[in-house]
Amino acid sequence: MKILKILLLAIAGLVVLLAGGSYLRNKLIGPEGWALDNTEAKLKSMMKDPASTAIRSAQTFSTVDSTTGAKTIYICGVVDGKNSFGAYSGGTRFVSRSVSTIDTFDTYEVDLENPEDVSLARAANMPSAFEKVYWAPYCSAKTVNEKS
């Protein structure tokens, strides 16, 4: 009977420790960490082999709206994953946009660059649609600093 009580107390303590650890992690990583978690999950769902998804490089930029106080977080980087043949494809650029306010947080978009569009744009000697719509406005340090 005494062993059962000790076992139950140990299990209850473990549950409290795990729940507390998860809560503490969420508090420590803050909106940038939440944005990265959401971006990783969305990128994995977009890949042919989700388990092989690897973010090769990522940069975080953020701006704060002076009137509402909303913080917009942009994550720009390169993601790689295995293709249908089981080989890594070489990487594709991505951009995500998340917004954090006092009482809400949401990741609104995660977009990947389309390799076919890049080929067509390079053949025409012009930037791709991804470059113009997502990369240049959100991922250029100069552009982000001008927005702040």
C-alpha positions in Angstrom: 0.0 0.0 0.0 2.9 2.4 0.8 4.6 1.6 -2.5 1.3 2.4 -4.3 1.1 5.8 -2.7 4.7 6.6 -3.5 4.1 5.5 -7.1 1.0 7.7 -7.4 2.8 10.7 -5.9 5.7 10.2 -8.4 3.3 10.0 -11.3 1.5 13.1 -10.2 4.8 14.9 -9.7 5.9 14.0 -13.2 2.7 15.2 -14.7 3.0 18.6 -12.9 6.6 18.8 -13.9 5.9 18.2 -17.6 2.9 20.6 -17.6 5.0 23.3 -15.8 7.9 22.8 -18.2 5.7 23.2 -21.2 4.1 26.4 -19.8 7.6 27.7 -18.9 8.9 27.0 -22.4 6.1 28.9 -24.0 6.6 31.9 -21.7 10.4 31.9 -22.4 10.4 31.6 -26.2 7.7 34.3 -26.7 6.2 35.3 -30.0 9.3 34.7 -32.1 9.5 31.2 -30.8 5.8 30.6 -31.4 6.2 31.9 -34.9 9.1 29.6 -35.6 7.2 26.6 -34.2 4.1 27.4 -36.3 6.3 28.0 -39.4 8.1 24.6 -38.9 4.8 22.8 -38.6 3.4 24.4 -41.7 6.5 23.8 -43.7 6.5 20.1 -42.7 2.9 19.8 -43.9 3.9 21.2 -47.3 6.8 18.8 -47.9 6.6 15.4 -49.7 8.5 13.8 -46.8 7.6 15.8 -43.6 10.1 13.8 -41.4 13.0 15.0 -43.6 12.2 18.7 -43.4 15.2 20.8 -42.4 15.4 24.5 -42.1 18.9 25.3 -43.4 18.9 29.0 -42.5 16.3 31.4 -41.1 16.2 35.0 -40.1 13.6 36.7 -38.0 12.5 40.3 -38.6 9.8 42.1 -36.7 8.0 45.4 -36.8 5.6 47.0 -34.3 2.6 49.0 -35.3 2.8 52.2 -33.3 -1.0 52.7 -33.2 -2.2 49.2 -32.3 1.0 47.8 -30.7 0.7 44.7 -32.8 4.0 43.0 -33.5 4.4 41.4 -37.0 7.1 38.8 -37.2 8.6 37.7 -40.5 10.7 34.5 -40.7 12.7 34.2 -43.9 14.9 31.3 -44.8 15.7 28.2 -46.8 14.0 24.9 -46.2 15.1 21.5 -47.6 13.5 18.1 -47.7 13.6 14.8 -49.5 12.0 14.5 -52.9 10.1 11.6 -54.4 13.5 9.8 -55.1 14.6 10.1 -51.5 17.3 12.7 -52.1 17.4 16.2 -50.7 16.2 18.7 -53.2 18.7 21.5 -52.5 16.6 24.0 -50.7 13.7 26.4 -51.4 13.2 29.9 -50.0 10.3 30.5 -47.7 8.6 33.4 -45.9 6.2 33.3 -43.0 4.2 36.2 -41.4 2.8 36.0 -37.9 1.1 38.7 -35.8 1.2 39.0 -32.0 -1.1 41.4 -30.1 -1.7 41.7 -26.4 -4.3 38.8 -26.4 -3.8 36.9 -29.7 -1.1 35.3 -31.7 -1.5 33.8 -35.2 0.6 32.7 -38.1 -1.2 34.0 -41.2 0.9 32.8 -44.1 3.8 30.5 -44.9 4.8 30.6 -48.6 7.4 28.7 -50.5 9.2 29.9 -53.7 8.1 28.0 -56.8 11.2 26.7 -58.7 9.4 26.9 -62.0 8.6 30.6 -61.5 12.2 31.2 -60.6 13.4 29.5 -63.9 11.0 31.6 -66.0 11.9 34.8 -64.2 15.6 34.2 -64.7 15.1 33.4 -68.4 13.3 36.8 -68.7 16.1 38.4 -66.6 13.6 39.7 -64.0 12.8 38.9 -60.3 10.3 36.1 -59.6 6.8 36.8 -58.2 8.0 35.4 -54.9 11.0 37.8 -54.9 8.8 40.8 -55.5 5.8 39.9 -53.4 7.4 38.2 -50.4 11.2 38.2 -50.2 12.0 41.9 -51.1 9.3 43.5 -48.9 9.7 41.2 -45.8 13.2 39.7 -45.9 15.4 42.6 -46.9 17.0 44.0 -43.7 16.9 47.5 -45.3 13.2 47.2 -46.1 12.3 45.9 -42.6 14.4 48.7 -40.9 12.6 51.3 -43.0 9.2 50.0 -41.8 10.2 50.2 -38.1 
